[in-house]
């Protein structure tokens, strides 16, 4: 996924490219043992994005004794990783095509209202109900990821084979369905949203267990160092694959800072947040 952000103050201009940024699956059934996912994000161009008002500042309490709610304590990743609890690996990412290619559309596209509802529903699911019921995918994260991946185009097919809103690879969708005991159809925009959200949840647990003992996808836990928080790591792995970000015995790595920075910006500035 190639991203260009121009400007840092009043305007952010973002180019998104369609590609296989991640492959995922949804489930209300907790998986058993074993899973890991490697994903890459190739290219395709498009250009929707706009700013969204940040909203008014929080009001001060009328009570003289009221105290501000403290921010969560920042949790840096440990330097010595724990062995991964998920060991079954999904199909490797596809090799990028060396030839010029233009993405195409297949099927009937969903409306923005339909996409919005599907992404909101996917964000509301509990994907690890037994071992990690507190894992939640923030609605802004899944909306921003879908916008970055496809511009909310439910019928887009990338040159590398990534499909739909979340640019899910068919082989990875098959693996996620098997892993989570589901039968989601990668061509259905609602199931595609579930696949993407489930993969984000899988990455949250996989990386959280190895480096953080924490599953909070909270921007307030991030410092200026990109590898400082789970949120950045999950975004990076959705685009580049878990193996490029989290590796047993190695420090947490963010190989795609542009992608991470862009999705983080979209979580607060994307025009899609107002749909």
C-alpha positions in Angstrom: 0.0 0.0 0.0 1.7 3.2 -1.1 0.8 6.3 0.8 1.8 10.0 0.5 0.8 12.5 3.1 1.4 16.2 2.3 1.2 18.8 4.9 0.9 18.6 8.6 -1.3 21.5 9.7 -4.5 22.5 8.1 -4.6 19.9 5.4 -3.7 16.3 4.9 -3.6 14.9 1.4 -3.5 11.2 1.2 -3.2 8.9 -1.8 -4.4 5.3 -1.1 -3.5 2.3 -3.2 -5.6 -0.8 -3.3 -3.8 -4.0 -2.5 -3.7 -7.0 -0.3 -3.0 -5.3 3.0 -4.3 -8.0 5.2 -6.3 -11.1 5.3 -8.7 -11.8 8.0 -11.7 -13.6 9.3 -14.5 -12.9 11.8 -15.9 -15.2 14.5 -17.8 -15.3 17.6 -16.3 -18.7 18.2 -12.9 -18.7 19.9 -10.2 -20.5 17.9 -8.3 -23.4 19.3 -4.6 -23.6 19.1 -2.4 -22.4 16.3 -2.4 -19.5 13.8 -0.2 -16.8 12.4 -0.6 -14.6 9.5 1.7 -13.0 7.0 0.4 -10.3 4.7 1.8 -7.9 2.3 0.2 -4.8 0.7 0.8 -4.2 -2.9 -0.5 -1.3 -5.0 -3.3 0.3 -6.8 -4.2 3.9 -6.9 -7.2 6.0 -5.8 -7.7 9.2 -4.1 -10.5 9.9 -1.6 -9.7 11.5 1.8 -10.6 14.6 3.7 -10.3 16.2 7.1 -12.9 15.8 9.8 -13.5 18.4 12.5 -11.8 17.4 15.7 -14.8 18.5 17.8 -15.0 21.0 20.6 -12.7 20.9 23.6 -13.9 19.0 26.6 -15.8 21.1 29.1 -14.4 21.6 32.6 -16.4 20.2 35.4 -18.4 22.6 37.5 -17.3 20.8 40.6 -14.1 22.3 42.3 -13.1 18.9 43.5 -13.4 17.1 40.2 -10.1 15.7 38.9 -9.3 14.8 35.3 -9.3 11.2 34.4 -5.7 10.0 34.3 -4.4 8.6 31.0 -3.4 5.0 30.9 0.1 4.2 31.8 2.2 3.8 28.7 3.3 0.1 28.3 6.5 -0.3 26.2 7.0 -3.7 24.5 9.3 -6.0 26.3 12.7 -6.6 24.7 12.6 -10.4 25.4 9.6 -11.9 23.6 7.5 -14.7 24.8 7.1 -17.7 22.5 4.0 -17.1 20.2 0.9 -19.0 21.3 -0.3 -19.2 17.8 1.9 -21.6 15.8 -0.1 -22.7 12.7 0.9 -20.4 9.8 -1.4 -19.2 7.1 -0.4 -19.2 3.4 2.5 -16.9 2.6 1.7 -13.6 1.0 1.8 -13.4 -2.8 4.8 -12.3 -4.7 4.2 -8.8 -6.1 3.6 -8.8 -9.8 6.4 -7.3 -12.0 4.0 -6.3 -14.7 1.8 -3.3 -14.9 -1.8 -3.9 -13.7 -5.0 -2.0 -13.2 -7.4 -3.0 -10.5 -10.8 -4.0 -11.6 -14.3 -4.2 -10.1 -16.3 -7.4 -9.8 -19.9 -7.6 -8.7 -22.3 -5.0 -7.4 -20.7 -2.4 -5.0 -22.3 -1.8 -1.7 -23.4 1.7 -0.8 -21.5 3.8 1.7 -24.4 3.4 4.2 -24.2 -0.4 3.8 -20.4 -0.4 4.2 -20.6 1.8 7.3 -23.1 -0.6 8.9 -21.0 -3.6 8.0 -17.8 -2.1 9.4 -19.6 -1.0 12.6 -21.0 -4.5 13.1 -17.6 -6.1 12.5 -16.0 -3.8 15.1 -18.7 -4.7 17.7 -17.9 -8.4 17.6 -16.0 -10.3 20.2 -13.4 -12.5 18.5 -11.7 -14.1 21.4 -14.6 -14.7 23.8 -12.8 -17.1 26.1 -9.1 -16.2 26.4 -9.2 -12.5 25.5 -12.8 -11.2 25.7 -11.5 -7.7 26.3 -10.1 -7.4 22.8 -12.1 -4.9 20.8 -11.3 -3.4 17.4 -12.0 0.3 17.6 -14.5 1.4 15.0 -12.2 4.2 13.9 -9.4 1.7 13.3 -11.5 -0.7 11.1 -13.0 2.3 9.2 -9.6 3.9 8.6 -8.1 0.5 7.5 -10.9 -0.1 5.1 -10.5 3.4 3.6 -6.7 3.0 3.3 -7.1 -0.4 1.7 -9.9 0.2 -0.7 -11.5 3.6 -0.3 -14.5 1.6 0.9 -14.9 0.1 -2.5 -16.5 -3.3 -1.8 -16.2 -4.6 -5.3 -12.6 -3.7 -6.0 -10.1 -6.4 -6.8 -6.4 -5.6 -6.7 -3.7 -6.9 -9.0 -2.3 -9.2 -6.3 -5.8 -10.7 -5.8 -6.8 -8.7 -2.7 -10.6 -8.5 -2.6 -13.0 -5.9 -1.3 -13.2 -3.5 1.5 -10.4 -5.0 3.6 -8.4 -6.4 0.6 -8.5 -10.0 1.8 -6.6 -12.6 -0.1 -8.8 -15.7 -1.0 -6.2 -18.2 0.5 -6.0 -16.2 3.7 -9.8 -16.1 3.9 -9.9 -19.9 3.6 -7.3 -20.2 6.3 -9.1 -17.8 8.7 -12.4 -19.6 8.1 -10.7 -22.9 9.1 -8.9 -21.3 12.0 -12.0 -19.8 13.5 -14.6 -22.3 12.4 -16.4 -20.0 10.1 -17.6 -19.9 6.5 -17.4 -16.3 5.5 -17.5 -15.4 1.9 -14.7 -13.0 0.9 -16.8 -11.7 -2.0 -19.6 -10.6 0.4 -18.9 -7.1 1.7 -20.3 -7.9 5.2 -18.2 -11.1 5.5 -15.2 -9.2 4.1 -15.5 -6.7 6.9 -15.7 -9.5 9.4 -12.6 -11.2 7.9 -10.7 -7.9 8.2 -11.8 -7.2 11.8 -11.1 -10.8 12.8 -7.6 -10.5 11.4 -7.0 -7.3 13.3 -8.2 -9.1 16.5 -5.9 -12.0 15.7 -2.9 -9.7 15.3 -3.9 -8.0 18.6 -3.7 -11.2 20.5 -0.7 -12.6 18.7 1.5 -9.5 19.1 0.0 -8.6 22.5 0.9 -11.9 24.0 4.5 -11.8 22.6 5.4 -8.2 23.5 2.9 -6.5 25.8 0.7 -8.8 28.0 -1.9 -6.2 27.0 -4.5 -5.9 24.3 -5.3 -2.2 24.4 -5.4 -0.6 20.9 -5.1 2.8 22.5 -3.3 5.7 20.8 -2.5 7.3 24.2 -0.1 4.4 24.9 2.0 5.4 21.9 5.0 7.6 22.1 7.1 9.2 19.3 8.8 5.8 18.8 6.7 3.8 16.3 7.4 0.5 18.0 6.2 1.8 21.4 2.6 0.5 21.3 0.4 -2.3 20.2 -1.8 -0.1 18.0 1.1 0.7 15.7 2.3 -2.9 15.6 -1.2 -4.2 14.6 -1.6 -1.6 11.9 1.9 -2.4 10.5 1.3 -6.2 10.6 -2.1 -5.8 8.8 -0.2 -4.3 5.9 3.2 -6.1 6.0 2.5 -9.4 7.7 2.9 -10.4 11.3 6.3 -12.0 10.6 7.8 -8.7 9.5 6.7 -7.0 12.8 6.8 -9.7 15.5 9.5 -12.3 15.5 10.4 -14.5 18.4 13.7 -13.4 20.0 13.7 -10.0 18.1 12.4 -6.6 19.1 9.2 -5.3 17.8 9.7 -3.8 14.3 7.7 -1.3 12.3 8.9 -1.8 8.7 6.2 0.5 7.1 6.1 3.8 8.9 4.2 5.6 6.1 1.4 3.1 6.2 1.1 3.2 10.0 1.2 7.0 10.0 -1.4 7.2 7.4 -3.9 4.9 9.1 -3.3 6.6 12.4 -4.1 9.9 10.7 -7.2 8.5 9.1 -8.5 7.3 12.5 -9.1 11.0 13.3 -9.2 12.8 10.0 -10.8 10.4 7.4 -13.8 11.8 5.6 -15.2 8.3 6.1 -15.7 8.9 9.8 -18.6 11.3 8.9 -20.4 8.9 6.7 
